[in-house]
Amino acid sequence: TFSMPMPDAYKRVLKISNGLKSNDLNVFPVTSHVFMSEDIYGANEAMAPDNDIVIFAQRNDEIYGFDNYLNKFVATDVYEGLSEEFESSEEFFE
């Protein structure tokens, strides 16, 4: 489980599709399936074991999630640190 409610924008994505894979962008599904072997829980266990961020998506070296310390949605380059902050889940999932 996560320390936050599921964002409305993420729920809207999941209503259309259980995960999304497009142009190197992976929006993690709630449950894995034949096209996406890693679900949101497995991705977070592997990439954010300290629960400092809840990861919803990944593109190449960037992870997209909710930073529990900043209390904001962020895009973070895994090698260079924070690259962008978003004010809302709608802006984040655009």
C-alpha positions in Angstrom: 0.0 0.0 0.0 1.0 3.6 -0.4 0.9 6.6 1.9 -1.4 8.6 -0.3 -4.7 8.2 -2.2 -4.5 7.3 -5.8 -4.5 10.5 -7.9 -7.7 11.1 -10.0 -5.7 11.6 -13.2 -4.1 8.1 -12.7 -7.5 6.6 -12.1 -8.6 8.1 -15.4 -5.7 6.4 -17.2 -6.5 3.1 -15.5 -10.2 3.4 -16.6 -8.9 3.4 -20.2 -6.1 0.9 -19.8 -4.4 -1.1 -17.1 -1.0 0.5 -17.8 0.4 2.2 -20.9 3.5 1.6 -22.9 4.4 4.2 -25.6 7.6 5.8 -26.9 9.7 4.5 -24.0 7.1 5.7 -21.5 5.7 3.1 -19.1 2.7 4.0 -17.0 2.7 1.1 -14.5 -0.5 -1.0 -14.3 -2.2 -2.0 -11.1 -1.7 -5.6 -12.0 0.9 -7.0 -14.4 -0.2 -8.7 -17.6 1.3 -10.1 -20.8 2.2 -6.6 -22.2 3.5 -5.2 -18.9 5.3 -7.6 -16.6 6.0 -5.1 -13.8 3.1 -3.5 -11.9 3.1 -0.4 -9.8 3.8 -2.3 -6.6 6.8 -4.2 -8.1 8.1 -1.0 -9.6 8.0 0.8 -6.3 9.6 -2.0 -4.4 12.5 -2.1 -6.9 13.0 1.6 -7.5 11.8 3.3 -4.3 12.2 0.8 -1.4 12.3 3.7 1.2 8.9 4.9 0.1 10.2 8.5 -0.3 8.4 8.6 -3.7 5.4 6.7 -5.1 6.4 6.0 -8.7 3.6 5.9 -11.4 5.7 5.9 -14.6 9.2 5.7 -16.1 10.7 6.9 -19.3 14.4 5.9 -19.9 16.3 7.4 -16.9 13.4 9.5 -15.6 10.9 8.3 -13.0 7.5 10.1 -12.5 5.9 10.0 -9.1 4.7 11.7 -6.0 7.5 12.9 -3.6 6.3 12.4 -0.1 8.8 14.9 1.4 8.0 17.7 -1.1 4.3 16.8 -1.2 4.4 17.3 -5.0 4.4 15.3 -8.2 7.8 15.2 -9.7 9.9 14.0 -12.7 13.3 12.8 -11.4 16.3 11.9 -13.4 17.7 8.9 -11.6 21.3 10.0 -12.2 21.0 13.8 -11.9 18.2 14.3 -9.3 15.0 16.4 -9.4 14.3 17.8 -12.8 10.7 19.1 -12.7 7.9 19.6 -10.1 4.2 19.6 -10.9 1.4 21.4 -9.1 -1.3 18.8 -9.6 -1.9 15.3 -10.8 -3.6 16.6 -13.9 -0.6 18.6 -14.9 1.6 15.6 -14.0 -0.3 13.2 -16.2 -0.7 15.5 -19.2 
